[in-house]
Amino acid sequence: MSNPVIPAADLVMEGSQIVSLRTAGVGETRGRVVDLSGRYVMPTLINPHVHIGYMRDGVGDPAHYSKDNVLDHLRRFAYYGVSVVQSLGTDREGTELDLRDQQRAGSLDDPELSTLLTAGTGLVAPTPGSSNGSARFATDVVNEVTDPDSARAVVRKLAADRVDVIKFWIDSRGGSKVKMPPAVYRAIIDQAHKERLRVIAHIYDLEDAKGVIRAGADGTAHLVRDPGHDDELISLLLERDAFVFTSLGIQRAAVVGPALLDDPFLAETVPDSARSFLRERMKTASTAQLGHLRRVYETLRREVAAFSSAGVRLVLSADTGVAAQFPGFAEHFELESMVDAGMRPLGAINSGTEQSARVLGIGRERGTLAPGKRADFLVLDADPLADIRNTRRIRDVYLGGHRLDRPAMRSTWTG
């Protein structure tokens, strides 16, 4: 594991790439030099698990979805130093695919947007007489599949649309929805690999996690909640070199409670009126609901500690855009949650930079600070290896060598 945080140096750039990292004031002169004296520099964060376009002022709803809202979220990610995000299965009307293609072609040449990847629309089993078990705000846009043949046909269609990954859901939502049968998800995984696409499975239950990993899924979008992990699952993950997305923040937000909304770091992009509304709404949660979420969080904490100790590939995942997972802020809160669960700051940051870049297949260009890599980095006023919350002490954000005008960006959201 490389050290992602570098203190008191000069970073030399040429165009959009890093030329070198050197002792301050010493060495080559070509290129642009960023003086990092008294500062710390780390790679920008990369989050492979977001649901963008639905949240407005902390409320997620299909009525809020629009191209402009997707772009606004990409700008918020960039503001907080999250340079790449992957929309995981809840796209509408091809919007994310279209924006991704515009970014790649250079026709959407806005340096203050995070780079977008996407799974397009995910796959799920139908529930007769009711909505399916996918994300509640996107049940009308995901692909309902009933048998292996229909599943393969959808995967072929998604591959033709050039999605970056395949996502499917296995979740009974507390016993209220139909789960996808093993024969169907095996067909999804097999066809996706024939199309040279990675596959990510949304699971909550232990046996489902084991089933998808045995079938060849590249990773899971969540840790196991019911009843938690066991040694066999750890062995399977290690044997198959499968990754696990952390997705801790939603549960930990319930533990932190309304105080989460008082964070000055969040106030930089979410106005007082929205945070006051959400604060009151959070207070209406019942004792039983809060107790359940706290128990789930403790299960996930134990799981992260065990996986980290065993060497399982843990990857930062904020499940951004769901509940109180605000774009950009959620990724830093996820880092804090990972450390709260027992990971060292170095490991948590590596999971959200080098490891997440590897999962997305962009490790050659992004995820670490090295000559030839894209110049995506955070300049911090304090060492995040000493305190993970120091990732929030952002002096500057650079994307592709471009220094973001964060005060101007901030004023568009909070005035």
HELIX and SHEET records of a PDB file:
HELIX    1   1 PRO A   62  HIS A   64  5                                   3    
HELIX    2   2 LYS A   67  TYR A   79  1                                  13    
HELIX    3   3 THR A   95  ALA A  105  1                                  11    
HELIX    4   4 PRO A  148  ALA A  160  1                                  13    
HELIX    5   5 PRO A  182  LYS A  194  1                                  13    
HELIX    6   6 LEU A  206  ARG A  214  1                                   9    
HELIX    7   7 ASP A  231  ARG A  240  1                                  10    
HELIX    8   8 GLY A  249  VAL A  256  1                                   8    
HELIX    9   9 GLY A  257  ASP A  262  5                                   6    
HELIX   10  10 PRO A  264  ALA A  267  1                                   4    
HELIX   11  11 ASP A  272  MET A  282  1                                  11    
HELIX   12  12 THR A  287  ALA A  310  1                                  24    
HELIX   13  13 PHE A  329  ASP A  340  1                                  12    
HELIX   14  14 PRO A  345  SER A  351  1                                   7    
HELIX   15  15 GLU A  354  VAL A  359  1                                   6    
HELIX   16  16 ILE A  388  ARG A  392  5                                   5    
HELIX   17  17 ARG A  406  THR A  414  1                                   9    
SHEET    1   A 5 ILE A   6  PRO A   7  0                                        
SHEET    2   A 5 TYR A  40  PRO A  43 -1                                        
SHEET    3   A 5 PHE A 377  LEU A 380 -1                                        
SHEET    4   A 5 ILE A 394  LEU A 399 -1                                        
SHEET    5   A 5 HIS A 402  ARG A 403 -1                                        
SHEET    1   B 3 GLN A  17  THR A  23  0                                        
SHEET    2   B 3 ALA A   9  GLU A  14 -1                                        
SHEET    3   B 3 ARG A  32  ASP A  35 -1                                        
SHEET    1   C 3 LEU A  45  VAL A  50  0                                        
SHEET    2   C 3 VAL A  82  SER A  87  1                                        
SHEET    3   C 3 THR A 115  THR A 118  1                                        
SHEET    1   D 2 MET A  55  ARG A  56  0                                        
SHEET    2   D 2 VAL A  59  GLY A  60 -1                                        
SHEET    1   E 2 LEU A 123  VAL A 124  0                                        
SHEET    2   E 2 ASN A 143  GLU A 144  1                                        
SHEET    1   F 5 ILE A 166  TRP A 169  0                                        
SHEET    2   F 5 VAL A 199  HIS A 202  1                                        
SHEET    3   F 5 GLY A 219  THR A 220  1                                        
SHEET    4   F 5 PHE A 243  PHE A 245  1                                        
SHEET    5   F 5 ARG A 313  VAL A 315  1                                        
END                                                                             
